[in-house]
Amino acid sequence: MKTIVTVQDAVTAFADWIEPTDAELDAIEQEMPVILADVDLLDAQIITLDRIPTEMDNRRIRRARRRALAARIALANRTAGAALPGGAA
């Protein structure tokens, strides 16, 4: 009888004991503002897929893009400040 390892890996990959670690959950929590800002940007872009964007749509996309960039900058500043000794950025 031949053992198929790939099937075993696929079955055990979803076992109950495989959960995200606390560090992974903390990383997701820190990145959540960026994720939500990106979702807002995608929502604004999806609205304009089936029509010609109006001026209001363009404003909505620009605002969402600025919020997404601001969230990314804030995350980068937090992670850079945490990486430096003494918290100096």
Secondary structure, 3 states (H helix, E strand, C coil): CCCCHHHHHHHHCCCCCCCCCHHHHHHHHHHHHHHHHHHHHHHHHHHCCCCCCCHHHHHHHHHHHHHHHHHHHHHHHHHHHHHCHHHCC
